[in-house]
Amino acid sequence: MGVRCDNKQGRPGNTMMFHRIPTKNADLMNQWLLALDIDPNTPVDIIKDYRVCSEHFTEDDYFEKMEFATWTMKRVLKDTSIPSIVKTGQSGSPAAAVSVPLCF
């Protein structure tokens, strides 16, 4: 399984979004699995439990949509987005060849 991120769902004051791996689109799912360093033979039932936080996506991976129930704008992950940002211990260090961590 891929590397884990320290971000967790349900923490007080947490404004991050957590995204499921897209299991209904096999090509996109495989791109996510590659980015996350997850074995592509992992059963889909297990993959459905994985989450990736919004810190691993760029601003360009989102669009804004009006939430009419509250009349506020909501950020929504684009259908074509793939997690690409890796948090490293050192600011500014290149993240190439390092997998994106899973967040739960």
MOTA-V202101 format. One record per residue. N is the residue number from 1. RES is the residue in three letters. SS is DSSP state (alpha for helix, beta for strand, coil for the rest). PSI is psi as a letter, one per 40 degrees, with the letter a starting at -180 (NA if undefined). NEAR is the number of other C-alpha atoms within 8 Angstrom. Layout:
n/res/ss/psi/near
N/RES/SS/PSI/NEAR
N/RES/SS/PSI/NEAR
This chain:
n/res/ss/psi/near
1/MET/coil/i/5
2/GLY/coil/i/10
3/VAL/coil/i/10
4/ARG/beta/i/7
5/CYS/coil/i/8
6/ASP/coil/e/5
7/ASN/coil/h/7
8/LYS/coil/i/7
9/GLN/coil/i/7
10/GLY/coil/e/5
11/ARG/coil/h/6
12/PRO/coil/h/4
13/GLY/coil/e/4
14/ASN/coil/h/7
15/THR/coil/e/4
16/MET/coil/i/7
17/MET/coil/i/6
18/PHE/beta/h/11
19/HIS/beta/i/8
20/ARG/beta/i/9
21/ILE/coil/h/11
22/PRO/coil/g/9
23/THR/coil/e/9
24/LYS/coil/e/5
25/ASN/coil/h/7
26/ALA/alpha/d/8
27/ASP/alpha/d/6
28/LEU/alpha/d/10
29/MET/alpha/d/12
30/ASN/alpha/d/9
31/GLN/alpha/d/9
32/TRP/alpha/d/12
33/LEU/alpha/d/11
34/LEU/alpha/d/10
35/ALA/alpha/d/12
36/LEU/alpha/e/13
37/ASP/coil/f/11
38/ILE/coil/h/10
39/ASP/coil/h/8
40/PRO/coil/e/7
41/ASN/coil/e/4
42/THR/coil/h/8
43/PRO/coil/i/6
44/VAL/alpha/d/7
45/ASP/alpha/d/6
46/ILE/alpha/d/8
47/ILE/alpha/d/10
48/LYS/coil/d/9
49/ASP/coil/e/7
50/TYR/coil/i/11
51/ARG/beta/i/11
52/VAL/beta/h/14
53/CYS/beta/i/14
54/SER/alpha/e/9
55/GLU/alpha/e/7
56/HIS/alpha/e/12
57/PHE/coil/i/12
58/THR/coil/i/9
59/GLU/alpha/d/5
60/ASP/alpha/e/5
61/ASP/alpha/e/11
62/TYR/beta/i/10
63/PHE/beta/i/9
64/GLU/beta/i/8
65/LYS/beta/h/8
66/MET/beta/h/8
67/GLU/beta/g/9
68/PHE/coil/d/6
69/ALA/coil/d/4
70/THR/coil/e/5
71/TRP/coil/f/7
72/THR/beta/i/7
73/MET/beta/i/8
74/LYS/beta/h/8
75/ARG/beta/h/8
76/VAL/beta/h/8
77/LEU/beta/h/8
78/LYS/coil/i/8
79/ASP/coil/d/4
80/THR/coil/e/6
81/SER/coil/i/8
82/ILE/coil/h/10
83/PRO/coil/h/11
84/SER/coil/e/9
85/ILE/coil/h/10
86/VAL/coil/h/10
87/LYS/coil/h/7
88/THR/coil/i/7
89/GLY/coil/e/4
90/GLN/coil/h/5
91/SER/coil/h/5
92/GLY/coil/e/4
93/SER/coil/i/6
94/PRO/coil/i/4
95/ALA/coil/e/9
96/ALA/coil/i/4
97/ALA/coil/e/4
98/VAL/coil/h/6
99/SER/coil/i/10
100/VAL/coil/h/15
101/PRO/coil/i/11
102/LEU/beta/i/13
103/CYS/beta/i/13
104/PHE/coil/NA/11
